[in-house]
Amino acid sequence: MSNSKKSGSTKADIKNLEKKLGEVLGLERAAQKAVDELVAMKLLDSGDKDETKEIQDEANSHEEKLLEVVNQLANDEEIKINIETVNDTAKETEKKATKIMKTYLGENPDKSEGLEFLCLAEGGEVAHYEVLEVISKKFNNRKLRNTVRSILRQERGHLTICLDMAREAVS
Ligand SMILES: [Fe+2]
């Protein structure tokens, strides 16, 4: 415990961290809305609904955990991220993700398209958390690293579930 080394992060790393945290926050919010949308469009069977509800609940818990991390990082003397930058990025990302969904689903989507869109969304989340995990290792902040690692694990699980549902729908 003696050598409390300074983290090797630079200003650019902090900018990257703010951006990536904002992006995952926006994606988690969009994911929750996407499930509601797919249910409203009747694109999910009852079995799918149970699984997607679970994904939605976890997205909600990820959002809360991320907000905790963001608040903690804003108060971390060495890191001091800008909450406003994170929030602006989150809003922008949520808007973009919702637009992508509308474009992807179009006027009259079928069940496969709905489930494939969910795969796309979860794949996007996995990609962003993979990158955030690398960035998080540059900072001397255990809560950040642990939270990102545990969410990434669950996101990989979400992608697997969505892929299973998409395959099941046509078999
Ligand atoms: Fe997810």
py3Dmol code that shows the C-alpha trace and the ligand (Angstrom):
import py3Dmol

protein = """\
ATOM      1  CA  MET A   1       0.000   0.000   0.000  1.00  0.00           C
ATOM      2  CA  SER A   2       3.031   2.269   0.313  1.00  0.00           C
ATOM      3  CA  ASN A   3       3.649   3.369  -3.237  1.00  0.00           C
ATOM      4  CA  SER A   4       0.634   5.447  -4.095  1.00  0.00           C
ATOM      5  CA  LYS A   5       1.727   6.051  -7.647  1.00  0.00           C
ATOM      6  CA  LYS A   6       0.184   8.826  -9.620  1.00  0.00           C
ATOM      7  CA  SER A   7      -1.960   7.628 -12.473  1.00  0.00           C
ATOM      8  CA  GLY A   8      -0.370   7.876 -15.900  1.00  0.00           C
ATOM      9  CA  SER A   9      -3.310   9.726 -17.400  1.00  0.00           C
ATOM     10  CA  THR A  10      -3.022  12.827 -19.551  1.00  0.00           C
ATOM     11  CA  LYS A  11      -5.481  15.633 -20.344  1.00  0.00           C
ATOM     12  CA  ALA A  12      -6.316  13.811 -23.571  1.00  0.00           C
ATOM     13  CA  ASP A  13      -7.121  10.663 -21.591  1.00  0.00           C
ATOM     14  CA  ILE A  14      -9.497  12.657 -19.404  1.00  0.00           C
ATOM     15  CA  LYS A  15     -11.211  14.088 -22.499  1.00  0.00           C
ATOM     16  CA  ASN A  16     -11.525  10.557 -23.880  1.00  0.00           C
ATOM     17  CA  LEU A  17     -12.913   9.330 -20.592  1.00  0.00           C
ATOM     18  CA  GLU A  18     -15.562  12.090 -20.474  1.00  0.00           C
ATOM     19  CA  LYS A  19     -16.590  11.358 -24.044  1.00  0.00           C
ATOM     20  CA  LYS A  20     -16.741   7.607 -23.634  1.00  0.00           C
ATOM     21  CA  LEU A  21     -18.631   7.802 -20.332  1.00  0.00           C
ATOM     22  CA  GLY A  22     -21.152  10.109 -22.008  1.00  0.00           C
ATOM     23  CA  GLU A  23     -21.515   7.709 -24.910  1.00  0.00           C
ATOM     24  CA  VAL A  24     -22.177   4.638 -22.784  1.00  0.00           C
ATOM     25  CA  LEU A  25     -24.599   6.608 -20.631  1.00  0.00           C
ATOM     26  CA  GLY A  26     -26.504   7.678 -23.759  1.00  0.00           C
ATOM     27  CA  LEU A  27     -26.463   4.129 -25.126  1.00  0.00           C
ATOM     28  CA  GLU A  28     -27.851   2.721 -21.865  1.00  0.00           C
ATOM     29  CA  ARG A  29     -30.714   5.226 -21.971  1.00  0.00           C
ATOM     30  CA  ALA A  30     -31.406   4.517 -25.636  1.00  0.00           C
ATOM     31  CA  ALA A  31     -31.356   0.767 -24.966  1.00  0.00           C
ATOM     32  CA  GLN A  32     -34.095   1.135 -22.357  1.00  0.00           C
ATOM     33  CA  LYS A  33     -36.226   3.145 -24.753  1.00  0.00           C
ATOM     34  CA  ALA A  34     -35.560   0.681 -27.588  1.00  0.00           C
ATOM     35  CA  VAL A  35     -37.045  -2.195 -25.598  1.00  0.00           C
ATOM     36  CA  ASP A  36     -40.190  -0.142 -24.871  1.00  0.00           C
ATOM     37  CA  GLU A  37     -40.424   0.712 -28.543  1.00  0.00           C
ATOM     38  CA  LEU A  38     -40.096  -2.913 -29.690  1.00  0.00           C
ATOM     39  CA  VAL A  39     -42.754  -3.985 -27.191  1.00  0.00           C
ATOM     40  CA  ALA A  40     -45.061  -1.184 -28.380  1.00  0.00           C
ATOM     41  CA  MET A  41     -44.525  -2.279 -31.995  1.00  0.00           C
ATOM     42  CA  LYS A  42     -45.390  -5.855 -30.944  1.00  0.00           C
ATOM     43  CA  LEU A  43     -42.082  -7.166 -32.242  1.00  0.00           C
ATOM     44  CA  LEU A  44     -41.386  -9.361 -29.226  1.00  0.00           C
ATOM     45  CA  ASP A  45     -42.939 -12.686 -28.226  1.00  0.00           C
ATOM     46  CA  SER A  46     -43.772 -13.298 -24.576  1.00  0.00           C
ATOM     47  CA  GLY A  47     -40.548 -15.271 -24.032  1.00  0.00           C
ATOM     48  CA  ASP A  48     -38.515 -12.536 -25.676  1.00  0.00           C
ATOM     49  CA  LYS A  49     -40.284 -10.002 -23.512  1.00  0.00           C
ATOM     50  CA  ASP A  50     -39.007 -11.644 -20.306  1.00  0.00           C
ATOM     51  CA  GLU A  51     -35.434 -11.613 -21.556  1.00  0.00           C
ATOM     52  CA  THR A  52     -35.586  -8.098 -22.912  1.00  0.00           C
ATOM     53  CA  LYS A  53     -37.177  -6.890 -19.666  1.00  0.00           C
ATOM     54  CA  GLU A  54     -34.152  -8.274 -17.850  1.00  0.00           C
ATOM     55  CA  ILE A  55     -31.832  -6.498 -20.289  1.00  0.00           C
ATOM     56  CA  GLN A  56     -33.819  -3.307 -19.762  1.00  0.00           C
ATOM     57  CA  ASP A  57     -33.604  -3.588 -15.972  1.00  0.00           C
ATOM     58  CA  GLU A  58     -29.874  -4.151 -16.184  1.00  0.00           C
ATOM     59  CA  ALA A  59     -29.500  -1.171 -18.526  1.00  0.00           C
ATOM     60  CA  ASN A  60     -31.256   0.887 -15.874  1.00  0.00           C
ATOM     61  CA  SER A  61     -28.897  -0.354 -13.194  1.00  0.00           C
ATOM     62  CA  HIS A  62     -25.896   0.326 -15.479  1.00  0.00           C
ATOM     63  CA  GLU A  63     -27.146   3.866 -15.929  1.00  0.00           C
ATOM     64  CA  GLU A  64     -27.293   4.351 -12.160  1.00  0.00           C
ATOM     65  CA  LYS A  65     -23.845   2.836 -11.613  1.00  0.00           C
ATOM     66  CA  LEU A  66     -22.374   5.032 -14.338  1.00  0.00           C
ATOM     67  CA  LEU A  67     -23.876   8.136 -12.759  1.00  0.00           C
ATOM     68  CA  GLU A  68     -22.266   7.179  -9.450  1.00  0.00           C
ATOM     69  CA  VAL A  69     -18.905   6.760 -11.184  1.00  0.00           C
ATOM     70  CA  VAL A  70     -19.303  10.066 -13.023  1.00  0.00           C
ATOM     71  CA  ASN A  71     -20.024  11.882  -9.756  1.00  0.00           C
ATOM     72  CA  GLN A  72     -17.103  10.251  -8.044  1.00  0.00           C
ATOM     73  CA  LEU A  73     -14.745  11.098 -10.919  1.00  0.00           C
ATOM     74  CA  ALA A  74     -15.883  14.713 -10.881  1.00  0.00           C
ATOM     75  CA  ASN A  75     -14.736  14.878  -7.259  1.00  0.00           C
ATOM     76  CA  ASP A  76     -11.498  12.952  -7.779  1.00  0.00           C
ATOM     77  CA  GLU A  77      -8.737  15.555  -7.447  1.00  0.00           C
ATOM     78  CA  GLU A  78      -6.506  13.843 -10.017  1.00  0.00           C
ATOM     79  CA  ILE A  79      -9.183  13.292 -12.628  1.00  0.00           C
ATOM     80  CA  LYS A  80     -11.908  15.892 -12.111  1.00  0.00           C
ATOM     81  CA  ILE A  81     -13.999  15.112 -15.147  1.00  0.00           C
ATOM     82  CA  ASN A  82     -16.471  17.699 -16.356  1.00  0.00           C
ATOM     83  CA  ILE A  83     -19.996  16.443 -15.678  1.00  0.00           C
ATOM     84  CA  GLU A  84     -21.479  18.821 -18.214  1.00  0.00           C
ATOM     85  CA  THR A  85     -19.351  17.357 -21.009  1.00  0.00           C
ATOM     86  CA  VAL A  86     -20.466  13.867 -20.016  1.00  0.00           C
ATOM     87  CA  ASN A  87     -24.128  14.902 -19.955  1.00  0.00           C
ATOM     88  CA  ASP A  88     -23.936  16.709 -23.307  1.00  0.00           C
ATOM     89  CA  THR A  89     -22.316  13.677 -24.927  1.00  0.00           C
ATOM     90  CA  ALA A  90     -24.924  11.390 -23.353  1.00  0.00           C
ATOM     91  CA  LYS A  91     -27.783  13.461 -24.773  1.00  0.00           C
ATOM     92  CA  GLU A  92     -26.204  13.604 -28.201  1.00  0.00           C
ATOM     93  CA  THR A  93     -25.530   9.856 -28.231  1.00  0.00           C
ATOM     94  CA  GLU A  94     -29.038   8.989 -27.070  1.00  0.00           C
ATOM     95  CA  LYS A  95     -30.461  11.149 -29.846  1.00  0.00           C
ATOM     96  CA  LYS A  96     -28.218   9.531 -32.470  1.00  0.00           C
ATOM     97  CA  ALA A  97     -29.023   6.010 -31.263  1.00  0.00           C
ATOM     98  CA  THR A  98     -32.763   6.692 -31.392  1.00  0.00           C
ATOM     99  CA  LYS A  99     -32.385   8.046 -34.916  1.00  0.00           C
ATOM    100  CA  ILE A 100     -30.430   4.958 -35.951  1.00  0.00           C
ATOM    101  CA  MET A 101     -33.204   2.771 -34.573  1.00  0.00           C
ATOM    102  CA  LYS A 102     -35.903   4.633 -36.513  1.00  0.00           C
ATOM    103  CA  THR A 103     -33.847   4.426 -39.700  1.00  0.00           C
ATOM    104  CA  TYR A 104     -33.089   0.773 -39.193  1.00  0.00           C
ATOM    105  CA  LEU A 105     -36.635  -0.352 -38.379  1.00  0.00           C
ATOM    106  CA  GLY A 106     -38.317   1.777 -41.047  1.00  0.00           C
ATOM    107  CA  GLU A 107     -42.063   1.755 -41.551  1.00  0.00           C
ATOM    108  CA  ASN A 108     -42.975  -1.864 -41.167  1.00  0.00           C
ATOM    109  CA  PRO A 109     -40.345  -3.922 -39.386  1.00  0.00           C
ATOM    110  CA  ASP A 110     -40.773  -7.641 -38.823  1.00  0.00           C
ATOM    111  CA  LYS A 111     -39.764  -9.598 -35.756  1.00  0.00           C
ATOM    112  CA  SER A 112     -36.345 -10.521 -37.134  1.00  0.00           C
ATOM    113  CA  GLU A 113     -35.538  -6.905 -37.878  1.00  0.00           C
ATOM    114  CA  GLY A 114     -36.568  -5.934 -34.367  1.00  0.00           C
ATOM    115  CA  LEU A 115     -34.333  -8.564 -32.795  1.00  0.00           C
ATOM    116  CA  GLU A 116     -31.466  -7.836 -35.157  1.00  0.00           C
ATOM    117  CA  PHE A 117     -31.692  -4.209 -34.191  1.00  0.00           C
ATOM    118  CA  LEU A 118     -31.350  -5.234 -30.546  1.00  0.00           C
ATOM    119  CA  CYS A 119     -28.220  -7.218 -31.527  1.00  0.00           C
ATOM    120  CA  LEU A 120     -26.895  -4.108 -33.205  1.00  0.00           C
ATOM    121  CA  ALA A 121     -27.584  -2.001 -30.111  1.00  0.00           C
ATOM    122  CA  GLU A 122     -26.019  -4.507 -27.721  1.00  0.00           C
ATOM    123  CA  GLY A 123     -23.046  -4.972 -30.050  1.00  0.00           C
ATOM    124  CA  GLY A 124     -22.573  -1.213 -29.993  1.00  0.00           C
ATOM    125  CA  GLU A 125     -22.636  -1.205 -26.218  1.00  0.00           C
ATOM    126  CA  VAL A 126     -20.080  -4.010 -26.031  1.00  0.00           C
ATOM    127  CA  ALA A 127     -17.761  -2.119 -28.407  1.00  0.00           C
ATOM    128  CA  HIS A 128     -17.998   1.088 -26.382  1.00  0.00           C
ATOM    129  CA  TYR A 129     -17.386  -0.659 -23.055  1.00  0.00           C
ATOM    130  CA  GLU A 130     -14.420  -2.558 -24.512  1.00  0.00           C
ATOM    131  CA  VAL A 131     -12.862   0.776 -25.438  1.00  0.00           C
ATOM    132  CA  LEU A 132     -13.860   2.370 -22.133  1.00  0.00           C
ATOM    133  CA  GLU A 133     -12.235  -0.539 -20.304  1.00  0.00           C
ATOM    134  CA  VAL A 134      -8.906   0.218 -21.989  1.00  0.00           C
ATOM    135  CA  ILE A 135      -9.233   3.921 -21.172  1.00  0.00           C
ATOM    136  CA  SER A 136     -10.233   3.180 -17.576  1.00  0.00           C
ATOM    137  CA  LYS A 137      -6.973   1.314 -16.969  1.00  0.00           C
ATOM    138  CA  LYS A 138      -5.070   4.575 -17.409  1.00  0.00           C
ATOM    139  CA  PHE A 139      -6.653   5.970 -14.267  1.00  0.00           C
ATOM    140  CA  ASN A 140      -5.886   5.260 -10.697  1.00  0.00           C
ATOM    141  CA  ASN A 141      -9.503   4.789  -9.735  1.00  0.00           C
ATOM    142  CA  ARG A 142     -10.690   1.386  -8.645  1.00  0.00           C
ATOM    143  CA  LYS A 143     -14.409   2.172  -8.745  1.00  0.00           C
ATOM    144  CA  LEU A 144     -14.148   3.220 -12.395  1.00  0.00           C
ATOM    145  CA  ARG A 145     -12.231   0.119 -13.428  1.00  0.00           C
ATOM    146  CA  ASN A 146     -14.379  -2.320 -11.473  1.00  0.00           C
ATOM    147  CA  THR A 147     -17.662  -0.808 -12.611  1.00  0.00           C
ATOM    148  CA  VAL A 148     -16.654  -0.805 -16.274  1.00  0.00           C
ATOM    149  CA  ARG A 149     -15.362  -4.365 -16.077  1.00  0.00           C
ATOM    150  CA  SER A 150     -18.535  -5.677 -14.446  1.00  0.00           C
ATOM    151  CA  ILE A 151     -20.848  -3.834 -16.858  1.00  0.00           C
ATOM    152  CA  LEU A 152     -18.813  -5.057 -19.845  1.00  0.00           C
ATOM    153  CA  ARG A 153     -19.293  -8.628 -18.663  1.00  0.00           C
ATOM    154  CA  GLN A 154     -23.076  -8.124 -18.495  1.00  0.00           C
ATOM    155  CA  GLU A 155     -23.158  -6.412 -21.889  1.00  0.00           C
ATOM    156  CA  ARG A 156     -21.446  -9.396 -23.483  1.00  0.00           C
ATOM    157  CA  GLY A 157     -24.215 -11.460 -21.910  1.00  0.00           C
ATOM    158  CA  HIS A 158     -26.864  -9.142 -23.391  1.00  0.00           C
ATOM    159  CA  LEU A 159     -25.389  -9.586 -26.854  1.00  0.00           C
ATOM    160  CA  THR A 160     -25.417 -13.373 -26.463  1.00  0.00           C
ATOM    161  CA  ILE A 161     -29.070 -13.310 -25.361  1.00  0.00           C
ATOM    162  CA  CYS A 162     -30.058 -11.107 -28.310  1.00  0.00           C
ATOM    163  CA  LEU A 163     -28.206 -13.304 -30.781  1.00  0.00           C
ATOM    164  CA  ASP A 164     -29.975 -16.358 -29.366  1.00  0.00           C
ATOM    165  CA  MET A 165     -33.364 -14.652 -29.716  1.00  0.00           C
ATOM    166  CA  ALA A 166     -32.619 -13.549 -33.289  1.00  0.00           C
ATOM    167  CA  ARG A 167     -31.592 -17.097 -34.267  1.00  0.00           C
ATOM    168  CA  GLU A 168     -34.554 -18.623 -32.434  1.00  0.00           C
ATOM    169  CA  ALA A 169     -37.012 -16.356 -34.273  1.00  0.00           C
ATOM    170  CA  VAL A 170     -36.218 -17.973 -37.626  1.00  0.00           C
ATOM    171  CA  SER A 171     -35.613 -21.566 -36.567  1.00  0.00           C
TER     172      SER A 171
END
"""
ligand_1 = """\
1
LIG
Fe -27.024 -3.883 -22.837
"""
view = py3Dmol.view(width=600, height=400)
view.addModel(protein, "pdb")
view.setStyle({"model": 0}, {"cartoon": {"style": "trace"}})
view.addModel(ligand_1, "xyz")
view.setStyle({"model": 1}, {"stick": {}})
view.zoomTo()
view.show()
